[in-house]
């Protein structure tokens, strides 16, 4: 890390910017989460390219660490995991965001568990079962109050009964019943209890009708950390698995035994002296208050930095916090170095664990008025990933 007197460059030689992914931290986070939920299984959610960390690589690491459930949003994500060699004997893969005409047949052949939120999805899946001769594994999703995907209570009996008829015909196996919280990251929010009660009612109807699910699951990362009564048979850990707190108002990652997995760094592309009154970046929203030095950081919103963090996004240069001076542009932004003169090429640490005084993803989230989920997930493919501490090579 950069200190006040020296700069230890972590970037691979020749790279302008790099995201370092600490796979040992990932495994440690999974171990901490598994200990917290005791009897429940842990699903490693690797959607959105593993929240920006590399979905396939993180999935392989999770499986090597003993995780037997992987979560994806899109069918393409699920099929990519199977194509990477993660077979059904190694981990179940649940995919939950389907649209009409989706690759149900391919999912069946790949042994992907399919979430079903309405009759249209069940009907399309059953058509694929007839076409392929491969029975499906389905998780029935109840809308308990989030209002996104999931079956409304008034439609739930029809969906459950139709799924059970398909199961009796040998076409599907109902292996899961699940839902998702709207505000588990807001302790005391009235919707939490309401959704718990609604999920219990959905489960009661399904089980009374004859469903014997392998897994019942509603807990996301916040609920995994704060609501042990919601753990049931399986918890779905997304952000927490990557060592970022989903409830920063309650506790930092270390308070939950977690460690951030991603660090983002770059090299200063230019250091120059400018006079006072000099405008900086588009629109001159920042003007130098006096003679100073400016440092050019060669990453911008095309790399995933939020433009809303203009004039506020923090970095560590030469052991000192600096903030973006003026607007963050597509490919670059500027920091006012206050007269300091680091060498061109010196490392700039945008965010990391915070253990050496550098900003964290949460610091960037606050600077941009957003959440840390968005900060790590949006770091784009133009920023190469460097994996360290891996158990899978």
Buried (B, 14 or more C-beta within 10 A) or exposed (E): BBEEEEBEEBBEEEEBBBBBBBBBBBBBBBBBBBEBBEEBBBBBBBBBBBBBBBBBBBBBBBBBBEBBBBBBBBBEBBBBBBEEEBEEEBBBBBBBBBEEEBBBBBBBBBBBBBBBBBBEBBBBBBEBBEEBEBBBBBBBBBBBBBEEBBBEBEBBBEBBBBBBEBBEEEBBBBBBBBBBBBBBBBEEBEBBEBBBEBBEBBBEBBBEBEBEBBBBBBBBBBBBBBBBEBBBBBBBBBBBBBBBBBBBEBEBBBEBBBBBBBBBBBBBBEBEEBEEEBEBBEEEEBEBEEEBBBBBBBBBBEBBBBBBBBBBBBBBBBBBEBBBBBBBBEBBBBBBBEEBEBEEBBBBBBBBBBEBBBBBBBBBBBBBEBBBBBBBBBBBEEBEBBBEBBEEE
